[in-house]
Amino acid sequence: MENGKPAADPIEQDTASGDGDEVNPVDAAAQLAALAQERDQLAAEKAELQDHWLRSRAEFENFRRRSERERSEMFEFAAMDVVRAMLPVLDDFERALKVETADKEYVKGMELIYQRMYDALKKLGLEPIAALGQVFDPNLHHAVEVCPSDSVEDQTILDELQRGYNFKRKLLRPAMVKVAVRQ
């Protein structure tokens, strides 16, 4: 009791001032706007994080595929250097088989060894390049001699001096050839 007046009941003061059950429309709109802004911000952050996650996942998948492809190519072409190193030996066998000799058993043994070696290299992926009678292709053939000729078409391969090879569809060594030209 102050100044002779009884103290006001706090509950009555709230209802009297209108703060009890009634909500101020300006405060409610501001709170609603703040919540909507926070919701939109959180939704934007979620979308950004999800986008980042999806991009990271896609990058990882691309990296995994690329690594797997590179690894398989490495294994696929690992034998390429070995096969390339064996080509001079194969050439020597071919030249040796062209030499005439009286010893037929020796020739038969050389042919068997050559055939076994050629078959083993073929299983690894060695493929001979067709040259004789073909049209000269600078991507597959290396012209070491040019010969004027009227009996065949221009740029036709007349002779194969050294056989060319592909290894698993990639050029390993071009064929050394003699090419006809018209004058």
Beta strands, then each sheet from edge to edge (+ up, - down):
strand 1: 126-128
strand 2: 141-148
strand 3: 157-162
strand 4: 165-167
strand 5: 170-173
strand 6: 175-181
sheet 1: 1+ 4- 5+
sheet 2: 2+ 6+ 3-
end
